[in-house]
Amino acid sequence: MGIEIDRDKSHLFPPFAALLSRFEDLLVHQGLPFYLFEGLRTWERQEWLYAQGRTRPGKVVTNAKPGSSWHAFGLAADYVMDGMVDKPGIQWSWEMRGHSEWLKMAQLAVALGLESAYFWKQFPECPHVQQRYGLGLPRANELYRTGGIQAVWEEAQRNLETEVWP
């Protein structure tokens, strides 16, 4: 169907996936109950999410149309809290009120060199972390159109190797 959630880190840009593994180790070490909810996202799923609160019922969950989310390029991930750590399995919870854990998670992400959408001025998204590796969305879309996700990753790798990104 194309709108399934992808939690497989091997589908992400490998250096980004490695950074997320370090992030997850820090989350465990800090006792923060956050887990990878979604990594790579199809353009179809992005359209489906964008429609929520607009043409589909529910609350608006994203302002990103297809091609304007780093998820599509394997350079973003969403981490969500286990809302009931005493219960077997992960009980996904987006509850924000009274949870300083979201801020702690965001601070850990930034300390590792990730961008945390928790701190965005417009439409902050507590679960979202990303690393653009010096790319802008117009360039990422151009590369994607001409060579798919591999072309995006090749330029991200070149930027990583030449330290063109902050």
C-alpha positions in Angstrom: 0.0 0.0 0.0 2.9 2.4 0.6 1.7 4.0 3.8 3.2 1.5 6.2 5.6 2.6 8.9 9.2 1.8 8.4 11.3 1.3 11.5 14.2 -0.4 9.9 17.4 1.6 10.4 19.1 -0.3 7.6 16.8 1.7 5.2 18.4 5.0 6.3 21.6 6.7 5.1 24.2 4.4 6.9 26.1 7.2 8.7 22.8 8.6 9.9 21.7 5.1 11.1 25.0 4.8 13.0 24.3 8.2 14.6 20.9 7.0 15.6 22.3 3.9 17.2 24.6 6.1 19.3 21.5 8.3 20.2 19.6 5.2 21.2 22.5 4.1 23.5 22.4 7.5 25.2 18.6 7.3 25.6 19.0 3.9 27.3 21.9 5.2 29.5 19.8 8.2 30.5 16.7 6.0 31.3 14.6 7.8 28.7 11.9 5.5 27.3 12.0 6.6 23.6 12.1 4.2 20.6 12.3 4.6 16.9 8.8 4.9 15.6 9.5 5.8 12.0 12.6 6.3 9.8 12.4 6.2 6.0 9.0 7.4 4.7 7.5 6.9 1.3 6.2 9.9 -0.6 2.8 8.2 -0.6 2.9 7.9 3.2 4.0 11.6 3.5 0.9 12.6 1.4 -1.3 10.4 3.6 0.1 12.1 6.7 -0.2 15.6 5.2 -3.9 14.9 4.4 -4.6 14.3 8.1 -6.5 17.2 9.5 -7.0 18.6 6.0 -8.8 16.1 3.8 -8.7 13.2 6.2 -10.1 13.3 9.8 -7.8 14.0 12.7 -5.4 16.6 14.0 -2.8 18.0 11.6 0.4 16.1 12.3 2.8 17.6 9.6 3.2 20.6 7.5 5.5 18.7 5.1 4.2 17.8 1.7 5.8 14.9 -0.2 9.4 16.0 -1.1 9.7 18.4 1.8 10.4 15.9 4.6 13.9 14.5 5.2 12.2 11.2 6.0 11.9 10.6 2.2 15.7 10.8 1.8 16.5 8.5 4.8 17.9 11.5 6.8 15.2 11.8 9.5 13.6 9.7 12.2 10.8 10.0 14.8 11.3 8.8 18.3 8.2 8.2 20.5 7.9 7.5 24.2 6.8 4.2 25.6 3.8 5.4 27.6 3.6 2.3 29.8 7.0 0.9 30.5 5.7 -1.6 32.9 3.6 -3.3 30.2 5.1 -5.7 27.7 6.0 -4.3 24.3 6.1 -0.6 23.4 2.9 1.4 24.2 3.4 4.3 21.8 2.6 7.6 23.4 2.8 11.2 22.0 1.7 12.6 25.4 3.6 15.9 25.9 2.1 17.4 29.1 4.3 17.1 32.1 7.0 15.1 30.4 10.4 16.8 30.7 11.7 13.6 29.0 10.9 15.1 25.6 13.2 18.1 26.3 15.9 15.7 27.6 15.6 13.6 24.4 15.9 16.7 22.2 19.0 18.0 24.1 20.7 14.6 23.7 19.9 14.6 20.0 21.5 18.1 19.6 24.5 17.1 21.7 25.2 14.3 19.2 24.9 16.6 16.2 21.3 15.9 15.2 18.7 18.6 14.6 15.8 18.3 16.9 12.4 19.6 15.7 11.5 20.0 19.3 13.3 23.4 19.1 11.7 24.6 15.8 9.9 27.9 16.1 7.2 27.0 13.6 5.4 23.7 14.0 7.7 22.1 16.5 7.6 18.3 16.4 8.9 16.7 19.6 9.6 13.2 18.1 11.5 14.4 15.0 15.3 14.3 14.6 17.3 14.7 11.4 20.7 15.4 9.9 20.9 17.0 6.5 24.6 16.6 5.9 24.8 20.0 4.2 21.9 19.4 1.8 19.0 21.6 1.2 15.6 20.3 0.1 15.8 21.7 -3.5 19.1 19.9 -4.0 17.9 16.7 -2.4 14.8 16.7 -4.6 16.9 17.3 -7.7 19.2 14.4 -6.8 16.3 12.2 -6.0 14.6 12.9 -9.3 17.7 12.1 -11.3 19.3 9.3 -9.3 16.9 8.2 -6.5 17.8 8.0 -2.9 21.3 6.6 -3.7 22.2 9.9 -5.4 21.1 11.8 -2.3 23.2 9.5 -0.1 26.3 9.9 -2.4 26.2 13.7 -2.1 25.5 13.4 1.7 28.6 11.1 1.9 30.8 13.6 -0.1 29.6 16.4 2.2 30.3 14.3 5.3 33.8 13.4 4.0 34.7 17.0 3.2 32.9 18.4 6.3 30.7 20.7 4.2 28.0 20.4 6.8 27.9 21.9 10.3 
